[in-house]
Amino acid sequence: MFSSAFQSDELIQDDEEFGLEGGRIPDREISTPVRAAPRVKTSGDVSSPTDAKSVQITLEHAFGDSDFSPAGIFTARLKSSNHGGQTLTKLRFKRDALTDLEKKAFERILRNDDFYTIRLPSNVLNPPGREYVISSVRARCLPRESLDEHFVINMEGVNILSVTYGSTRMCQYPRLLEYPTKWVFNSRTVLKSGELAQRRPTFAEEVLAAESAEGEGVKPPEKSFWAKYWMYLIPLGLIVMNAITQAMNLPEEPAAGQTASQTQQQGAQRAPSAATRRR
Amino acid sequence: MIYTGKSTVYNKHPSRFWCRDLEAFRKFRTKLHFFSTSVSVFHLPRMFSWFPLDDLYQQYIGKVKHAIFHAQKAGRRRVVVATEENVIASLDLRRGELFWRHVLGENDSVDQIDIALGKYVITLSSGSILRTWNLPDGQMVWESFLQVSASSMSLFFVPASIEVGTDQQIFVSAGGCLHAVSSIDGEVIWKREFTDSLEIQKLFQTPYGDITAIGFSSSSQIDIYQLSAKNGDILVHKSASFPGGFSREASFVSGDVFVTLDATRYILVLVNLNGGEIRFHQTHISDLAEGYSGTAAILPQKFTGMFALELDSLIMLMKVESGRDLEIIEKIPHPASISDSLFLANGQQAFAMVKHEETNNILKESINLDSQRGSVQKVFLNNYVKTDKSHGFRALVVMEDHSLLLVQQGEIVWSREDGLASIIASTTSELPVEKGVSVAKVEHSIFEWIKGHLLKVKGTLMLANAEDLAAIQRMRLKSFEKTKMTRDHNGFRKLLVVLTRAGKVLALHTGDGRIVWSLLLSPLHSSDSCQHLIPVDIYQWQVPHHHAMDENPSVLVISRCGLHSDAPGVISIVDSYSGKVFSSSKLSHSVLQVMPLPLTDSTEQRLHIIIDDNKKAHLYPRTPESINIFRPELPNTYWYSVEAVKGAIKGYSFRGNCIDTDEDDYCFDTRELWSIIFPSDSEKITGATTRKYNEVRFIIVHIQNMLFVATVSPRAAGNIGSATPEEAYLVVYLIDAVTGRIIHRVTHLGAQGPIHAVVSENWVVYHYFNLRAHKYEMSVVEVNDQSRQDNKSIWKLLLGKHNLTSPVSAFSQPEVTVKSQSYFFTHSVKTMAVTSTAKGITSKQLLIGTIGDQVLALDKRYLDPRRTPDPSPSEREEGIIPLTDSLPIIPQSYVTHSLQVEGLRGIATMPAKLESTSLVFAYGVDLFFTRVAPSRTYDSLTEDFSYALLLITIVVLVASIFVTWALSEKKELEEKWR
């Protein structure tokens, strides 16, 4: 999920690639995704500016069919932009360590190839908002050495549209049963907001005017002279060559006439002999 | 109506006529029509020979709700009808063919029609639009929009004394106002507003020329106004109130007596206006019908001195004597229909009554009806003078399946299958395989074949005379092959199985459009206490091709037993060849969603999951075998629901059997896996669409189930122009329907719906309105999978080192690249579809149902996000078209040619057996079926291809080889002898 809608902290994507057809430019303020280790300080020690407000979002999880229980806290700062909208920035994530009971539950869903489900409130200001946004993954997709997890939170102002939860790596099918060596979550979080569609600049009229009935707009690039006229040039060359050889033969024509008369003579000589033979 | 022979000829216009303007074109068409009947036919073939002749075009009108007979002494007898599909049409009374037809807009329903002056049809539609049409040819004479503030019941009145040429007035009551409209140009002469929301029930003219309007002004008050016809001044106003209130339905027994019901519908109120006073007489319904305790309704039919009262189980005809006494004439058990009454010359009146049992009426005619037409819904009566000077009657009967019959002398003179004007779903079925062909038949067909080809050769070699040309053309038109009830080699012949709004399933042959069989669903469930059977959808149930070749294919018809979505469902399985019902049952649960699974059992029955409103899944067919097939697939089956009202999309997986219901093996619980919640204050779902479940794909991407969802700002949820560009925006989402991952999300500022979208393969194309540019736009989004990018090398593919076949879990989230582009588009769009071919290799065309009710085929290449203004040579090689600002509309690419599929609602595409060809079925009020070849027919010769000519050429060549060989031998020998 690394389309250029957001700026990753690892790789700055080149927008020029899409610039031609006016693909996408990030429009709204997009917060940088934060790679959060399990033990990250909360925002309490960050001196907040006056217009920014710290918010906490509780992450809850469920194992298979179990009920949801708190699993961690996202901390972010709410920034008001000039035109009244509010966006989240500086997202940090603190994952609670798994309790023994939860480890057992996790092992159970690993064995059953069941789902590990998380949920977030759909509004960060007054949780849970209208409803929770839910996302699930087959539990067997998560374990590597530790448990790799990857959140993509789709924001719309202060509302969370959806959260996509999964592993950072490919999940093979059939999914193999393997237990993590460390029961620690290795989390990666990306905040994503919408992008704006942008039209490429309007074309000049002459492009449209040049459009043929098939809709082929621009003229094809000019071909070289040879590429364009080879089919005329080759026969022309042949004719010319032919003419030259004939012209060269012209002076020898008397000689040719001689040879012709010689053969006639030979024929004439042969004819009587043939006649004699028949007789 | 099936277009045959001659008519088909003038449907096939070469597209060069397209450039001309439409009016000239129409004239040309009509001219041509007349020509083709009288003047030589042999000019036509050459003109139209290069058009596909397999198109199927049928015109319908829909369920008739008003009919007016035109009783002219001389000339064609006709009936003018208005239908529930908002069609006004003039039909030939002798044959039932259309003289002319107009399809009004979708929201322009016809309230009343009338014939005035013997040659004008006057219609009042959407409560405020008055139009006059010329009766012979259907041209509109004038149109008048009445300024109406509130919508309410509207009616108009044409004075009987109106004469040709004089400026008379038509009185229209609409929106609580009375308008006088000039009959010459439709201008409003005067307008009278009434206080306190008067709902006028009746308008009539007194013998002195004044206009009387009678209506209810509140729930319990009756008002009578007498107005001057010249300027609308109120001359007399009387009102009286009735303590019980009124139900606001009235039937006029005579000019000054009418009956109505009180608000509770238990008491019949007779209102007598005679002598300038308003008097009420009350009668309890229970007094009229002994022991009856229910409510009653007054039928709106017009009688004189009588009225009809509808109770639960019967209709009572009652006569009013001396303005106050009621007398029951007849009790008719349900279901029955009654027409308006007709006045006959000697003061008698007649009305038609149709019922399904015996009657002892004076004039009784019994007709035999097809049982698949259901019960009679409406009757319109017309009289004529018989040869023996007595009165004869003919009746126009509207049936339950919306078909229209004309009954005369106890026979059905003609019938129209007008239920086909309201198709809600369609599917296709293959025809049976041809087997056991007799030798005689083969000989005959070979003879025919040779004859046909010889004729064609003649035509090609310009040897044919006019007669032969006509024969060739005739052969092409009603090709014997086309109408066969067997499968053809190319898969062009199919059965279209359609479901209409009336709850009727019909199978149409694609060759000539004839109805192979029909089945009305409601009689099947009359015993299940199913009052309103609402048809929902139709699916292919059994498509035998491998194991069960000897079984007939069948279709699954889903309907609902009640008006609400939580009403129990009804499923019927119907044989596609004969229309026989295999099984039909009322379900114990409701039907919210139907999912055909990619699994079939040993008899090739497709497994279906029906989701009910409790989010429980039910598996069909209910056999142990299907459970065994489905169980292993259970953990890998997912579904989603789009809750547009709540603004949420939710994804589910299946869990185990239902817990709370008692031991039902076929019921499964579902569990919510993911959800997307749209903030209700900023986004509102306007459209969601996904791939067709049976699409064959050539391009494989990781995301198998792409769901397209569009939301708009709540303020811009209305029509175009209801919001300013600043407050309107459109957000488009591409969602992986298994994991709920948002693949792509983009906002179009200043854009507004309505949104039409089509999803296919790895792309989605959507159409919307750009408020800033004041133009429609179309955008394309293509999703490409990065994880399979390294498969590009052809060597890897050849050596089998690709990873295309390895299974991948949907839960891994590979990187995808998304490319998109937008273009302007000229047309507003009614519906969109995409062609589908057997293997999905042929390039695709978008089929766009335009606002002009035509289907435009647009190459997908124009909607390729890789288009650039100046593509590189290698890109050109790939067929990338230079980028243009707007999408081209090529007149030749209308698949409907010059025809209009009036009231176009949907386009269905299905693959033919030939890879190059896709079949297209467009339906609305009209039906249109054709086949398209997006990349031309590269895999077959055209139908016109002359095999005989090819054979002759080969024979001639071979012969000439021998001749020249012999000649050269001879020459050589001579040479040797010399």
Interface residues (C-beta under 8 A of the other chain):
Chain A: M1 F2 S3 A5 F18 L20 E21 G22 G23 R24 D27 D65 D113 F115 T117 S122 N123 G129 R130 E131 Y132 V133 I134 S135 S136 V137 R138 C141 H150 V152 N154 E156 G157 N159 I160 L161 S162 T164 G166 S167 R169 M170 C171 Q172 Y173 P174 R175 K192 G194 E195 L196 A197 R199 R200 T202 F203 V207 L208 E211 A213 E214 G215 E216 G217 V218 P220 P221
Chain B: P635 G647 A648 K650 S653 R655 R671 E672 L673 W674 S675 I676 I677 F678 P679 S680 S682 E683 V731 V732 T739 G740 R741 I742 H744 R745 V746 T747 H748 L749 S779 S787 P807 V808 S809 F811 S812 Q813 P814 E815 V816 T817 V818 K819 S820 Q821 S822 Y862 P865 R866 R867 T868 P869 D870 P873 R876 I881 P882 L883 T884 D885 S886 P888 I890
